[in-house]
Amino acid sequence: MTSDLERRAEPADTTALVEELLQHLDVRRNHDLVRRLVLAALQLAADDADRLDLKIVGTALREMSDAFKMFAPYHETPKLTIFGSARATPEDALYRVACELAAQMAASGWMVVTGAGPGIMQAGNEGAGAEMAIGVNIRLPFEADPNPYIASNPKLVDMKYFFTRKLMLMKESTGFCCLPGGFGTLDETFELLTLLQTGKAEPAPIVLLDTPGGSYWRGFEAFVSEHVYAAGLADGFDAHLYRITDDPDEAIAELLRFHRNYHSRRFVGRTMVIRLRHAPSDADLERLGREFADICSPRGLWHTEPLAPERSGGDHLELPRIACEFDRTHHGRLRQLIDALNDLVPPQVVGGPPPAGETGTFTGGEGEGDDDL
Protein backbone atom coordinates (compact mmCIF):
# COMPACT_ATOMS: atom_id res chain seq x y z
CA MET A 1 0.00 0.00 0.00
CA THR A 2 1.39 3.44 -0.99
CA SER A 3 1.90 5.86 1.86
CA ASP A 4 0.65 9.42 1.66
CA LEU A 5 4.24 10.70 1.36
CA GLU A 6 5.10 8.27 -1.43
CA ARG A 7 1.88 9.09 -3.27
CA ARG A 8 2.60 12.83 -3.07
CA ALA A 9 6.31 12.61 -3.89
CA GLU A 10 5.97 13.47 -7.56
CA PRO A 11 8.14 16.44 -8.66
CA ALA A 12 5.36 19.05 -8.52
CA ASP A 13 4.05 17.65 -5.26
CA THR A 14 7.56 17.55 -3.80
CA THR A 15 7.98 21.23 -4.58
CA ALA A 16 4.68 21.93 -2.89
CA LEU A 17 5.76 19.97 0.19
CA VAL A 18 9.02 21.93 0.34
CA GLU A 19 7.11 25.19 0.05
CA GLU A 20 4.88 24.09 2.90
CA LEU A 21 7.93 23.27 5.02
CA LEU A 22 9.59 26.62 4.34
CA GLN A 23 6.40 28.47 5.20
CA HIS A 24 6.18 26.48 8.43
CA LEU A 25 9.77 27.51 9.25
CA ASP A 26 8.97 31.10 8.20
CA VAL A 27 11.88 31.21 5.74
CA ARG A 28 11.59 34.60 4.02
CA ARG A 29 15.12 35.75 3.23
CA ASN A 30 16.50 34.11 0.07
CA HIS A 31 13.47 31.87 -0.03
CA ASP A 32 14.15 30.79 -3.62
CA LEU A 33 17.71 29.70 -2.90
CA VAL A 34 16.76 27.78 0.24
CA ARG A 35 14.07 25.98 -1.75
CA ARG A 36 16.68 25.08 -4.36
CA LEU A 37 19.00 23.66 -1.69
CA VAL A 38 16.28 21.47 -0.18
CA LEU A 39 15.13 20.22 -3.59
CA ALA A 40 18.72 19.40 -4.57
CA ALA A 41 19.13 17.30 -1.42
CA LEU A 42 15.87 15.47 -2.12
CA GLN A 43 16.99 14.86 -5.69
CA LEU A 44 20.05 13.02 -4.36
CA ALA A 45 17.70 10.72 -2.48
CA ALA A 46 15.50 10.27 -5.54
CA ASP A 47 18.60 9.35 -7.57
CA ASP A 48 19.55 6.73 -4.98
CA ALA A 49 22.95 8.34 -4.50
CA ASP A 50 25.76 6.28 -3.03
CA ARG A 51 26.14 6.54 0.74
CA LEU A 52 29.67 7.94 0.41
CA ASP A 53 28.43 10.60 -2.01
CA LEU A 54 25.74 11.59 0.47
CA LYS A 55 28.32 11.80 3.28
CA ILE A 56 30.55 14.04 1.16
CA VAL A 57 27.68 16.39 0.33
CA GLY A 58 26.42 16.47 3.89
CA THR A 59 29.83 17.08 5.44
CA ALA A 60 30.74 19.76 2.89
CA LEU A 61 27.45 21.59 3.44
CA ARG A 62 27.84 21.46 7.21
CA GLU A 63 31.45 22.71 7.03
CA MET A 64 30.52 25.59 4.76
CA SER A 65 27.58 26.47 6.98
CA ASP A 66 29.86 26.62 10.04
CA ALA A 67 32.41 28.74 8.16
CA PHE A 68 29.81 31.16 6.80
CA LYS A 69 28.50 31.65 10.34
CA MET A 70 31.99 32.27 11.70
CA PHE A 71 32.90 34.81 9.01
CA ALA A 72 29.54 36.63 9.02
CA PRO A 73 30.27 39.21 11.76
CA TYR A 74 33.39 40.33 9.89
CA HIS A 75 31.91 40.54 6.42
CA GLU A 76 32.60 44.26 6.08
CA THR A 77 36.20 44.08 7.32
CA PRO A 78 38.91 43.72 4.64
CA LYS A 79 40.83 40.46 4.88
CA LEU A 80 44.18 39.17 3.71
CA THR A 81 44.76 35.44 3.27
CA ILE A 82 48.33 34.24 3.76
CA PHE A 83 49.50 30.96 2.23
CA GLY A 84 52.86 29.31 2.89
CA SER A 85 54.80 26.36 4.23
CA ALA A 86 53.60 24.48 7.30
CA ARG A 87 57.22 23.47 7.95
CA ALA A 88 58.73 26.90 8.61
CA THR A 89 59.93 27.33 12.19
CA PRO A 90 59.89 30.52 14.26
CA GLU A 91 63.66 30.72 13.72
CA ASP A 92 63.31 30.86 9.92
CA ALA A 93 63.55 34.18 8.08
CA LEU A 94 60.40 33.16 6.17
CA TYR A 95 58.45 32.91 9.43
CA ARG A 96 59.61 36.34 10.58
CA VAL A 97 58.69 37.93 7.23
CA ALA A 98 55.16 36.48 7.41
CA CYS A 99 54.73 37.54 11.03
CA GLU A 100 55.76 41.14 10.36
CA LEU A 101 53.62 41.41 7.22
CA ALA A 102 50.57 40.15 9.13
CA ALA A 103 51.24 42.63 11.94
CA GLN A 104 51.45 45.57 9.55
CA MET A 105 48.30 44.56 7.67
CA ALA A 106 46.42 44.15 10.96
CA ALA A 107 47.59 47.61 11.99
CA SER A 108 46.11 48.89 8.71
CA GLY A 109 42.71 47.47 9.66
CA TRP A 110 42.88 44.17 7.77
CA MET A 111 42.04 40.83 9.33
CA VAL A 112 44.48 38.03 8.49
CA VAL A 113 43.17 34.62 7.43
CA THR A 114 45.36 31.51 7.48
CA GLY A 115 44.99 27.75 7.38
CA ALA A 116 45.45 27.72 11.19
CA GLY A 117 48.28 25.17 11.09
CA PRO A 118 51.97 25.50 11.96
CA GLY A 119 54.70 27.30 10.02
CA ILE A 120 53.68 30.33 7.95
CA MET A 121 50.07 29.87 9.07
CA GLN A 122 51.14 30.23 12.69
CA ALA A 123 53.28 33.25 11.80
CA GLY A 124 50.27 34.94 10.21
CA ASN A 125 48.08 34.33 13.24
CA GLU A 126 50.83 35.45 15.62
CA GLY A 127 51.51 38.65 13.71
CA ALA A 128 47.84 39.56 13.32
CA GLY A 129 47.08 39.13 17.01
CA ALA A 130 44.02 37.50 18.52
CA GLU A 131 41.58 40.26 17.55
CA MET A 132 42.52 40.30 13.85
CA ALA A 133 43.35 36.61 13.27
CA ILE A 134 41.06 34.09 11.58
CA GLY A 135 41.82 30.38 11.10
CA VAL A 136 40.43 27.74 8.75
CA ASN A 137 41.96 24.48 9.96
CA ILE A 138 42.25 21.19 8.07
CA ARG A 139 42.12 17.92 10.00
CA LEU A 140 45.16 15.85 9.05
CA PRO A 141 46.83 12.86 10.80
CA PHE A 142 50.07 14.84 11.14
CA GLU A 143 48.60 18.33 11.66
CA ALA A 144 45.56 17.61 13.76
CA ASP A 145 45.60 20.65 16.01
CA PRO A 146 45.52 24.35 15.13
CA ASN A 147 48.51 26.45 16.14
CA PRO A 148 48.54 27.98 19.66
CA TYR A 149 47.89 31.51 18.39
CA ILE A 150 44.45 30.55 17.03
CA ALA A 151 43.53 27.35 18.91
CA SER A 152 41.37 29.06 21.56
CA ASN A 153 40.14 31.83 19.28
CA PRO A 154 36.40 31.78 18.44
CA LYS A 155 37.34 32.89 14.91
CA LEU A 156 38.42 29.34 14.03
CA VAL A 157 36.65 26.67 12.03
CA ASP A 158 37.70 23.07 11.32
CA MET A 159 37.40 21.40 7.92
CA LYS A 160 37.62 17.79 6.77
CA TYR A 161 37.94 18.53 3.07
CA PHE A 162 40.58 20.61 1.34
CA PHE A 163 38.11 21.91 -1.24
CA THR A 164 35.79 23.45 1.36
CA ARG A 165 38.78 24.87 3.20
CA LYS A 166 40.22 26.46 0.06
CA LEU A 167 36.84 27.95 -0.74
CA MET A 168 36.74 29.74 2.60
CA LEU A 169 40.38 30.82 2.44
CA MET A 170 39.66 32.50 -0.90
CA LYS A 171 35.99 33.50 -0.76
CA GLU A 172 36.20 36.00 2.07
CA SER A 173 39.45 37.80 1.29
CA THR A 174 40.25 40.71 -1.00
CA GLY A 175 44.03 40.37 -0.87
CA PHE A 176 46.39 37.40 -0.95
CA CYS A 177 50.02 36.84 -0.04
CA CYS A 178 51.70 33.56 -0.97
CA LEU A 179 55.02 32.67 0.60
CA PRO A 180 57.21 29.69 -0.34
CA GLY A 181 55.78 26.30 0.52
CA GLY A 182 55.19 22.76 -0.61
CA PHE A 183 52.54 21.08 -2.73
CA GLY A 184 49.70 22.52 -0.66
CA THR A 185 50.91 26.09 -1.07
CA LEU A 186 51.44 25.60 -4.80
CA ASP A 187 47.96 24.10 -5.11
CA GLU A 188 46.42 27.09 -3.34
CA THR A 189 48.45 29.57 -5.39
CA PHE A 190 47.58 28.00 -8.73
CA GLU A 191 43.89 27.70 -7.86
CA LEU A 192 43.82 31.35 -6.83
CA LEU A 193 45.51 32.38 -10.09
CA THR A 194 43.09 30.19 -12.07
CA LEU A 195 40.07 31.86 -10.46
CA LEU A 196 41.30 35.32 -11.38
CA GLN A 197 42.53 34.27 -14.84
CA THR A 198 39.13 32.84 -15.75
CA GLY A 199 37.03 35.59 -14.20
CA LYS A 200 35.48 33.24 -11.65
CA ALA A 201 36.68 35.60 -8.95
CA GLU A 202 36.68 39.35 -8.61
CA PRO A 203 39.92 41.22 -9.33
CA ALA A 204 42.20 41.18 -6.29
CA PRO A 205 45.87 41.81 -5.52
CA ILE A 206 48.09 38.72 -5.27
CA VAL A 207 51.64 39.01 -3.94
CA LEU A 208 54.16 36.18 -4.22
CA LEU A 209 56.53 37.10 -1.41
CA ASP A 210 59.98 35.63 -0.78
CA THR A 211 62.62 36.28 1.84
CA PRO A 212 65.15 38.98 0.87
CA GLY A 213 67.34 37.52 -1.84
CA GLY A 214 65.22 34.37 -2.08
CA SER A 215 64.67 32.64 -5.44
CA TYR A 216 61.56 30.51 -4.83
CA TRP A 217 59.10 32.68 -6.76
CA ARG A 218 61.72 33.72 -9.32
CA GLY A 219 62.04 30.01 -10.08
CA PHE A 220 58.27 29.89 -10.49
CA GLU A 221 58.45 32.91 -12.78
CA ALA A 222 61.15 31.30 -14.94
CA PHE A 223 59.10 28.10 -15.27
CA VAL A 224 55.83 29.75 -16.27
CA SER A 225 57.60 32.16 -18.62
CA GLU A 226 59.54 29.42 -20.43
CA HIS A 227 57.04 26.58 -20.36
CA VAL A 228 53.62 28.21 -20.07
CA TYR A 229 53.60 31.70 -21.59
CA ALA A 230 56.19 30.99 -24.29
CA ALA A 231 54.27 27.87 -25.34
CA GLY A 232 51.01 29.78 -25.62
CA LEU A 233 49.43 27.76 -22.81
CA ALA A 234 48.40 30.95 -21.02
CA ASP A 235 48.20 34.62 -21.93
CA GLY A 236 51.48 36.39 -21.18
CA PHE A 237 49.47 39.29 -19.77
CA ASP A 238 48.35 36.95 -16.97
CA ALA A 239 51.70 37.73 -15.32
CA HIS A 240 50.06 41.02 -14.31
CA LEU A 241 47.65 39.13 -12.06
CA TYR A 242 50.40 38.82 -9.46
CA ARG A 243 53.43 40.70 -8.14
CA ILE A 244 56.66 38.89 -7.23
CA THR A 245 58.84 40.58 -4.62
CA ASP A 246 61.25 39.85 -1.79
CA ASP A 247 60.50 43.16 -0.09
CA PRO A 248 57.74 43.04 2.58
CA ASP A 249 57.17 46.80 2.30
CA GLU A 250 56.61 46.48 -1.45
CA ALA A 251 54.20 43.60 -0.78
CA ILE A 252 52.17 45.71 1.64
CA ALA A 253 52.16 48.67 -0.75
CA GLU A 254 50.86 46.41 -3.54
CA LEU A 255 48.05 45.10 -1.36
CA LEU A 256 46.97 48.55 -0.16
CA ARG A 257 47.41 50.26 -3.54
CA PHE A 258 44.81 48.12 -5.27
CA HIS A 259 41.91 50.20 -3.92
CA ARG A 260 43.62 53.60 -4.13
CA ASN A 261 41.15 54.54 -6.86
CA TYR A 262 39.46 51.31 -7.95
CA HIS A 263 36.45 50.52 -5.79
CA SER A 264 34.47 47.69 -7.34
CA ARG A 265 32.78 46.56 -10.53
CA ARG A 266 29.46 45.17 -11.67
CA PHE A 267 28.20 43.61 -14.87
CA VAL A 268 24.88 44.75 -16.29
CA GLY A 269 24.28 42.71 -19.39
CA ARG A 270 27.35 43.12 -21.61
CA THR A 271 28.42 46.30 -19.84
CA MET A 272 31.06 46.24 -17.13
CA VAL A 273 30.66 49.18 -14.77
CA ILE A 274 33.79 50.15 -12.82
CA ARG A 275 33.15 52.20 -9.69
CA LEU A 276 35.97 54.58 -8.72
CA ARG A 277 36.87 56.88 -5.86
CA HIS A 278 38.07 59.63 -8.24
CA ALA A 279 36.66 60.16 -11.74
CA PRO A 280 39.18 60.30 -14.60
CA SER A 281 39.23 63.36 -16.81
CA ASP A 282 37.81 63.14 -20.31
CA ALA A 283 41.36 63.24 -21.69
CA ASP A 284 42.55 60.43 -19.41
CA LEU A 285 39.53 58.32 -20.26
CA GLU A 286 40.06 58.82 -23.99
CA ARG A 287 43.72 57.86 -23.60
CA LEU A 288 42.89 54.74 -21.61
CA GLY A 289 40.24 53.83 -24.17
CA ARG A 290 42.90 53.80 -26.87
CA GLU A 291 45.40 51.94 -24.70
CA PHE A 292 42.95 49.20 -23.80
CA ALA A 293 41.01 49.02 -27.05
CA ASP A 294 42.09 45.39 -27.40
CA ILE A 295 39.85 44.27 -24.51
CA CYS A 296 36.88 46.58 -25.15
CA SER A 297 34.25 46.81 -27.84
CA PRO A 298 34.54 49.68 -30.36
CA ARG A 299 32.62 51.86 -27.89
CA GLY A 300 35.78 52.01 -25.78
CA LEU A 301 35.51 53.48 -22.27
CA TRP A 302 32.89 56.01 -21.28
CA HIS A 303 31.64 57.91 -18.24
CA THR A 304 28.32 56.67 -16.94
CA GLU A 305 25.74 57.37 -14.29
CA PRO A 306 24.57 54.44 -12.17
CA LEU A 307 22.63 52.00 -14.34
CA ALA A 308 19.08 50.95 -13.51
CA PRO A 309 19.99 47.74 -11.59
CA GLU A 310 22.51 49.73 -9.56
CA ARG A 311 19.96 52.42 -8.75
CA SER A 312 17.34 49.88 -7.73
CA GLY A 313 19.78 48.31 -5.31
CA GLY A 314 21.31 51.55 -4.04
CA ASP A 315 24.63 50.21 -5.28
CA HIS A 316 27.30 52.81 -4.33
CA LEU A 317 25.38 55.54 -6.10
CA GLU A 318 27.65 58.26 -4.72
CA LEU A 319 30.68 57.01 -6.64
CA PRO A 320 31.80 58.09 -10.10
CA ARG A 321 31.97 55.28 -12.61
CA ILE A 322 33.16 54.39 -16.04
CA ALA A 323 31.98 51.57 -18.28
CA CYS A 324 33.05 49.39 -21.17
CA GLU A 325 32.05 46.19 -22.90
CA PHE A 326 34.89 44.00 -21.61
CA ASP A 327 35.75 40.92 -23.67
CA ARG A 328 35.63 38.75 -20.49
CA THR A 329 38.76 36.91 -21.60
CA HIS A 330 41.90 38.93 -20.95
CA HIS A 331 41.87 39.39 -17.19
CA GLY A 332 45.57 40.20 -17.02
CA ARG A 333 44.87 43.20 -19.25
CA LEU A 334 41.91 44.11 -17.05
CA ARG A 335 44.29 44.16 -14.10
CA GLN A 336 46.52 46.53 -16.10
CA LEU A 337 43.51 48.80 -16.63
CA ILE A 338 42.80 48.80 -12.89
CA ASP A 339 46.44 49.67 -12.22
CA ALA A 340 46.26 52.50 -14.76
CA LEU A 341 43.13 53.87 -13.06
CA ASN A 342 44.92 53.71 -9.71
CA ASP A 343 47.89 55.55 -11.20
CA LEU A 344 45.62 58.50 -11.96
CA VAL A 345 45.60 59.21 -8.22
CA PRO A 346 48.79 60.60 -6.63
CA PRO A 347 50.83 57.92 -4.81
CA GLN A 348 50.53 59.77 -1.51
CA VAL A 349 46.76 59.18 -1.57
CA VAL A 350 46.17 56.03 0.42
CA GLY A 351 43.37 53.93 -0.97
CA GLY A 352 40.44 53.08 1.19
CA PRO A 353 39.62 49.53 2.20
CA PRO A 354 37.65 47.28 -0.14
CA PRO A 355 34.00 48.32 -0.32
CA ALA A 356 32.05 47.57 2.84
CA GLY A 357 29.64 44.71 2.46
CA GLU A 358 31.39 43.46 -0.67
CA THR A 359 34.62 42.09 0.73
CA GLY A 360 35.60 38.74 -0.63
CA THR A 361 36.88 37.33 -3.88
CA PHE A 362 33.61 35.60 -4.78
CA THR A 363 31.37 38.66 -5.01
CA GLY A 364 29.52 37.85 -8.18
CA GLY A 365 32.28 37.30 -10.68
CA GLU A 366 31.06 37.96 -14.18
CA GLY A 367 27.75 36.17 -13.98
CA GLU A 368 24.52 38.01 -14.59
CA GLY A 369 22.50 35.85 -12.25
CA ASP A 370 22.75 33.38 -9.41
CA ASP A 371 23.13 30.44 -11.77
CA ASP A 372 26.47 31.83 -12.95
CA LEU A 373 28.15 31.97 -9.56
C-alpha positions in Angstrom: 0.0 0.0 0.0 1.4 3.4 -1.0 1.9 5.9 1.9 0.7 9.4 1.7 4.2 10.7 1.4 5.1 8.3 -1.4 1.9 9.1 -3.3 2.6 12.8 -3.1 6.3 12.6 -3.9 6.0 13.5 -7.6 8.1 16.4 -8.7 5.4 19.0 -8.5 4.0 17.7 -5.3 7.6 17.5 -3.8 8.0 21.2 -4.6 4.7 21.9 -2.9 5.8 20.0 0.2 9.0 21.9 0.3 7.1 25.2 0.0 4.9 24.1 2.9 7.9 23.3 5.0 9.6 26.6 4.3 6.4 28.5 5.2 6.2 26.5 8.4 9.8 27.5 9.3 9.0 31.1 8.2 11.9 31.2 5.7 11.6 34.6 4.0 15.1 35.7 3.2 16.5 34.1 0.1 13.5 31.9 0.0 14.1 30.8 -3.6 17.7 29.7 -2.9 16.8 27.8 0.2 14.1 26.0 -1.7 16.7 25.1 -4.4 19.0 23.7 -1.7 16.3 21.5 -0.2 15.1 20.2 -3.6 18.7 19.4 -4.6 19.1 17.3 -1.4 15.9 15.5 -2.1 17.0 14.9 -5.7 20.0 13.0 -4.4 17.7 10.7 -2.5 15.5 10.3 -5.5 18.6 9.3 -7.6 19.5 6.7 -5.0 22.9 8.3 -4.5 25.8 6.3 -3.0 26.1 6.5 0.7 29.7 7.9 0.4 28.4 10.6 -2.0 25.7 11.6 0.5 28.3 11.8 3.3 30.6 14.0 1.2 27.7 16.4 0.3 26.4 16.5 3.9 29.8 17.1 5.4 30.7 19.8 2.9 27.4 21.6 3.4 27.8 21.5 7.2 31.4 22.7 7.0 30.5 25.6 4.8 27.6 26.5 7.0 29.9 26.6 10.0 32.4 28.7 8.2 29.8 31.2 6.8 28.5 31.7 10.3 32.0 32.3 11.7 32.9 34.8 9.0 29.5 36.6 9.0 30.3 39.2 11.8 33.4 40.3 9.9 31.9 40.5 6.4 32.6 44.3 6.1 36.2 44.1 7.3 38.9 43.7 4.6 40.8 40.5 4.9 44.2 39.2 3.7 44.8 35.4 3.3 48.3 34.2 3.8 49.5 31.0 2.2 52.9 29.3 2.9 54.8 26.4 4.2 53.6 24.5 7.3 57.2 23.5 8.0 58.7 26.9 8.6 59.9 27.3 12.2 59.9 30.5 14.3 63.7 30.7 13.7 63.3 30.9 9.9 63.5 34.2 8.1 60.4 33.2 6.2 58.5 32.9 9.4 59.6 36.3 10.6 58.7 37.9 7.2 55.2 36.5 7.4 54.7 37.5 11.0 55.8 41.1 10.4 53.6 41.4 7.2 50.6 40.2 9.1 51.2 42.6 11.9 51.4 45.6 9.6 48.3 44.6 7.7 46.4 44.2 11.0 47.6 47.6 12.0 46.1 48.9 8.7 42.7 47.5 9.7 42.9 44.2 7.8 42.0 40.8 9.3 44.5 38.0 8.5 43.2 34.6 7.4 45.4 31.5 7.5 45.0 27.8 7.4 45.5 27.7 11.2 48.3 25.2 11.1 52.0 25.5 12.0 54.7 27.3 10.0 53.7 30.3 7.9 50.1 29.9 9.1 51.1 30.2 12.7 53.3 33.2 11.8 50.3 34.9 10.2 48.1 34.3 13.2 50.8 35.5 15.6 51.5 38.7 13.7 47.8 39.6 13.3 47.1 39.1 17.0 44.0 37.5 18.5 41.6 40.3 17.5 42.5 40.3 13.8 43.3 36.6 13.3 41.1 34.1 11.6 41.8 30.4 11.1 40.4 27.7 8.7 42.0 24.5 10.0 42.3 21.2 8.1 42.1 17.9 10.0 45.2 15.8 9.1 46.8 12.9 10.8 50.1 14.8 11.1 48.6 18.3 11.7 45.6 17.6 13.8 45.6 20.6 16.0 45.5 24.3 15.1 48.5 26.5 16.1 48.5 28.0 19.7 47.9 31.5 18.4 44.4 30.6 17.0 43.5 27.4 18.9 41.4 29.1 21.6 40.1 31.8 19.3 36.4 31.8 18.4 37.3 32.9 14.9 38.4 29.3 14.0 36.6 26.7 12.0 37.7 23.1 11.3 37.4 21.4 7.9 37.6 17.8 6.8 37.9 18.5 3.1 40.6 20.6 1.3 38.1 21.9 -1.2 35.8 23.5 1.4 38.8 24.9 3.2 40.2 26.5 0.1 36.8 28.0 -0.7 36.7 29.7 2.6 40.4 30.8 2.4 39.7 32.5 -0.9 36.0 33.5 -0.8 36.2 36.0 2.1 39.4 37.8 1.3 40.3 40.7 -1.0 44.0 40.4 -0.9 46.4 37.4 -1.0 50.0 36.8 0.0 51.7 33.6 -1.0 55.0 32.7 0.6 57.2 29.7 -0.3 55.8 26.3 0.5 55.2 22.8 -0.6 52.5 21.1 -2.7 49.7 22.5 -0.7 50.9 26.1 -1.1 51.4 25.6 -4.8 48.0 24.1 -5.1 46.4 27.1 -3.3 48.5 29.6 -5.4 47.6 28.0 -8.7 43.9 27.7 -7.9 43.8 31.3 -6.8 45.5 32.4 -10.1 43.1 30.2 -12.1 40.1 31.9 -10.5 41.3 35.3 -11.4 42.5 34.3 -14.8 39.1 32.8 -15.7 37.0 35.6 -14.2 35.5 33.2 -11.7 36.7 35.6 -8.9 36.7 39.3 -8.6 39.9 41.2 -9.3 42.2 41.2 -6.3 45.9 41.8 -5.5 48.1 38.7 -5.3 51.6 39.0 -3.9 54.2 36.2 -4.2 56.5 37.1 -1.4 60.0 35.6 -0.8 62.6 36.3 1.8 65.1 39.0 0.9 67.3 37.5 -1.8 65.2 34.4 -2.1 64.7 32.6 -5.4 61.6 30.5 -4.8 59.1 32.7 -6.8 61.7 33.7 -9.3 62.0 30.0 -10.1 58.3 29.9 -10.5 58.5 32.9 -12.8 61.1 31.3 -14.9 59.1 28.1 -15.3 55.8 29.7 -16.3 57.6 32.2 -18.6 59.5 29.4 -20.4 57.0 26.6 -20.4 53.6 28.2 -20.1 53.6 31.7 -21.6 56.2 31.0 -24.3 54.3 27.9 -25.3 51.0 29.8 -25.6 49.4 27.8 -22.8 48.4 31.0 -21.0 48.2 34.6 -21.9 51.5 36.4 -21.2 49.5 39.3 -19.8 48.4 36.9 -17.0 51.7 37.7 -15.3 50.1 41.0 -14.3 47.6 39.1 -12.1 50.4 38.8 -9.5 53.4 40.7 -8.1 56.7 38.9 -7.2 58.8 40.6 -4.6 61.3 39.9 -1.8 60.5 43.2 -0.1 57.7 43.0 2.6 57.2 46.8 2.3 56.6 46.5 -1.4 54.2 43.6 -0.8 52.2 45.7 1.6 52.2 48.7 -0.8 50.9 46.4 -3.5 48.0 45.1 -1.4 47.0 48.5 -0.2 47.4 50.3 -3.5 44.8 48.1 -5.3 41.9 50.2 -3.9 43.6 53.6 -4.1 41.1 54.5 -6.9 39.5 51.3 -7.9 36.5 50.5 -5.8 34.5 47.7 -7.3 32.8 46.6 -10.5 29.5 45.2 -11.7 28.2 43.6 -14.9 24.9 44.8 -16.3 24.3 42.7 -19.4 27.3 43.1 -21.6 28.4 46.3 -19.8 31.1 46.2 -17.1 30.7 49.2 -14.8 33.8 50.2 -12.8 33.1 52.2 -9.7 36.0 54.6 -8.7 36.9 56.9 -5.9 38.1 59.6 -8.2 36.7 60.2 -11.7 39.2 60.3 -14.6 39.2 63.4 -16.8 37.8 63.1 -20.3 41.4 63.2 -21.7 42.5 60.4 -19.4 39.5 58.3 -20.3 40.1 58.8 -24.0 43.7 57.9 -23.6 42.9 54.7 -21.6 40.2 53.8 -24.2 42.9 53.8 -26.9 45.4 51.9 -24.7 42.9 49.2 -23.8 41.0 49.0 -27.1 42.1 45.4 -27.4 39.8 44.3 -24.5 36.9 46.6 -25.1 34.2 46.8 -27.8 34.5 49.7 -30.4 32.6 51.9 -27.9 35.8 52.0 -25.8 35.5 53.5 -22.3 32.9 56.0 -21.3 31.6 57.9 -18.2 28.3 56.7 -16.9 25.7 57.4 -14.3 24.6 54.4 -12.2 22.6 52.0 -14.3 19.1 51.0 -13.5 20.0 47.7 -11.6 22.5 49.7 -9.6 20.0 52.4 -8.8 17.3 49.9 -7.7 19.8 48.3 -5.3 21.3 51.6 -4.0 24.6 50.2 -5.3 27.3 52.8 -4.3 25.4 55.5 -6.1 27.6 58.3 -4.7 30.7 57.0 -6.6 31.8 58.1 -10.1 32.0 55.3 -12.6 33.2 54.4 -16.0 32.0 51.6 -18.3 33.0 49.4 -21.2 32.1 46.2 -22.9 34.9 44.0 -21.6 35.8 40.9 -23.7 35.6 38.8 -20.5 38.8 36.9 -21.6 41.9 38.9 -21.0 41.9 39.4 -17.2 45.6 40.2 -17.0 44.9 43.2 -19.3 41.9 44.1 -17.1 44.3 44.2 -14.1 46.5 46.5 -16.1 43.5 48.8 -16.6 42.8 48.8 -12.9 46.4 49.7 -12.2 46.3 52.5 -14.8 43.1 53.9 -13.1 44.9 53.7 -9.7 47.9 55.5 -11.2 45.6 58.5 -12.0 45.6 59.2 -8.2 48.8 60.6 -6.6 50.8 57.9 -4.8 50.5 59.8 -1.5 46.8 59.2 -1.6 46.2 56.0 0.4 43.4 53.9 -1.0 40.4 53.1 1.2 39.6 49.5 2.2 37.6 47.3 -0.1 34.0 48.3 -0.3 32.0 47.6 2.8 29.6 44.7 2.5 31.4 43.5 -0.7 34.6 42.1 0.7 35.6 38.7 -0.6 36.9 37.3 -3.9 33.6 35.6 -4.8 31.4 38.7 -5.0 29.5 37.8 -8.2 32.3 37.3 -10.7 31.1 38.0 -14.2 27.8 36.2 -14.0 24.5 38.0 -14.6 22.5 35.8 -12.2 22.8 33.4 -9.4 23.1 30.4 -11.8 26.5 31.8 -13.0 28.1 32.0 -9.6 
